[in-house]
Amino acid sequence: MLEAPRKGSLTPMTRPGTPIEHWKEVVNDMMKAYKHEMESEAHRIFREAAGHKPKAVLPQTVNPDEETVPGIEHPGSTGVIYCSDRAIANGFSYASAHDWANMGQGAPEVGPIPDALPRPQSIPVPEDSLEYAPTTGVKALREAVANLYNVQYRKGKESKYTYENVCIVPGGRAGLSRVAAVISNVYCAYQIPDYTAYDQVLGAFKRLVPIPTVLDQENHYKMDIKQTKKDIRTQGLSVILASNPRNPTGQVIKGQELDELVALSRESTTLILDEFYSWYIYPEEGEEYGQSISSAEYIKDVNEDSVIIINGLTKNWRLPGWRICWVLGPKNLITALSQSGSFLDGGANHPLQLAAIPMLDPERVQIDKIALQKHFKRKRDHVLKRLYKMGLKVAHPPNSTFYIWLNLESLPAPLNNGLTFFEELLKEKTIVIPGIFFDINPAHRRNLVDSPCHHFVRLSFGPPMKDLDMGLDAIHRVLKKARTHGMKPFGHSYKTSLDGEITEEDHDGING
Ligand SMILES: Cc1ncc(COP(=O)(O)O)c(C=O)c1O
């Protein structure tokens, strides 16, 4: 929390625990918390982006000013694209990227880290690999994935994965799309907040009906498994989608609770568990490095329990550019995914599938997993410590992923909402992701300030340490400005003109 400025003097550094009540007194009337999004410049700019107009309760009618290509409708950008467009409007470009801190980044640093094994700098392209690969992927890679899961999570269990339980896909989102394309006309539950792309992926496949549930801070953003069990019966939920570990809260369902969750798959409900951050688990005092989490550990019969696991090289192997991922599940799911892959994406890149096989060697994996956990835990602890020193205490520090879900409610308005905090940091050459992108249908909400994610931003500690420090310095500058000048400099003067300056190149490396 920030300390209120004393009249005529610069306040010293903030002290955690200082009451915020003082702030409230010094905030002048016009700067009170926004009651409606239209009072906020940051929110008005958000509404101007294509696909972000509010949609009424009535069926959507296409906005003729926005949709000029007949029959084409913008689905609304995932958070990362909107945030990068706003960064570009504030002077970010591919050439100037090194002057910017990208704490919005949804990808881990890809360079060498201490004790991790080197990754290939070049890959062979044998003639066979110039052919299409099967839509379910190269058999040897499917076998390598099945073997890795059996070694990591199914030791001593009778039912084991085989290649027939694995479908290789060109990235996690392609995997999600393939799965979404084969879900029939059913209720599909998901939680808020969760990974931004679920909104669009679920929305693109009109047959399934998405049913959101809001996760509470008081409950550590945990999914209430008892309630879910009830909902399955009373609401007729057929499919449940969740990331675990969860983006953006950094919380993980494990042990007994994960066991209970997996048990739901034996009650005629299909669980889709997005386990992209399964290695980003940070041991507590006395616990060992090298443990990872997967629902695969709790499945009884790999062909009977309806659990669909999505994972890949993107995060754990720190290879987002390879676009080699997989879906793991009952054999009968894999044959359906082969069919949706044949019209959606045609399969993953053939030479990179071959190059991925040695990366899945269990011994190699264990070395990389430990190196990754040590390195990212150091970064997590560093960022949390600096935030704390600035008076920004994280209620539930992440025990997994590389994200911090930061509640800004303790700051004075308008810095206390994610979209304004984001705009203020852009002025300081730093990118974070406003919380509303992790809400259901953020662009279609009629009043964005009512979103349960309105007061949050997601900070990523995926980038290298020096970039994190640049971003933290920027946050410090914003808070210092607030202490010395009050709230007058905030909430306005945002650059909106893109002046046709955005090039494809400016977007390079921005994804995830
Ligand atoms: C939970 C989760 N699932 C899937 C993905 C996407 O993976 P990919 O980049 O392989 O499409 C991400 C990326 O940010 C993610 O956070």
The ligand as an SDF file (V2000), in Angstrom:
LIG
                    3D

 16 16  0  0  0  0  0  0  0  0999 V2000
   -2.7570  -21.8800  -20.2950 C   0  0  0  0  0  0  0  0  0  0  0  0
   -2.2010  -21.7890  -21.6880 C   0  0  0  0  0  0  0  0  0  0  0  0
   -2.5400  -22.7050  -22.6010 N   0  0  0  0  0  0  0  0  0  0  0  0
   -2.0900  -22.6340  -23.8520 C   0  0  0  0  0  0  0  0  0  0  0  0
   -1.2450  -21.6150  -24.2530 C   0  0  0  0  0  0  0  0  0  0  0  0
   -0.8480  -21.4680  -25.6840 C   0  0  0  0  0  0  0  0  0  0  0  0
    0.0850  -22.2890  -26.1560 O   0  0  0  0  0  0  0  0  0  0  0  0
    0.5980  -22.1110  -27.6480 P   0  0  0  0  0  0  0  0  0  0  0  0
    1.4210  -20.8740  -27.6960 O   0  0  0  0  0  0  0  0  0  0  0  0
    1.3880  -23.3720  -27.8630 O   0  0  0  0  0  0  0  0  0  0  0  0
   -0.5700  -22.0060  -28.5630 O   0  0  0  0  0  0  0  0  0  0  0  0
   -0.8740  -20.6310  -23.3470 C   0  0  0  0  0  0  0  0  0  0  0  0
   -0.0160  -19.5120  -23.7900 C   0  0  0  0  0  0  0  0  0  0  0  0
    0.0720  -18.4700  -23.2080 O   0  0  0  0  0  0  0  0  0  0  0  0
   -1.3670  -20.7150  -22.0320 C   0  0  0  0  0  0  0  0  0  0  0  0
   -1.0650  -19.7770  -21.1180 O   0  0  0  0  0  0  0  0  0  0  0  0
  1  2  1  0
  2  3  1  0
  2 15  2  0
  3  4  2  0
  4  5  1  0
  5  6  1  0
  5 12  2  0
  6  7  1  0
  7  8  1  0
  8  9  2  0
  8 10  1  0
  8 11  1  0
 12 13  1  0
 12 15  1  0
 13 14  2  0
 15 16  1  0
M  END
$$$$
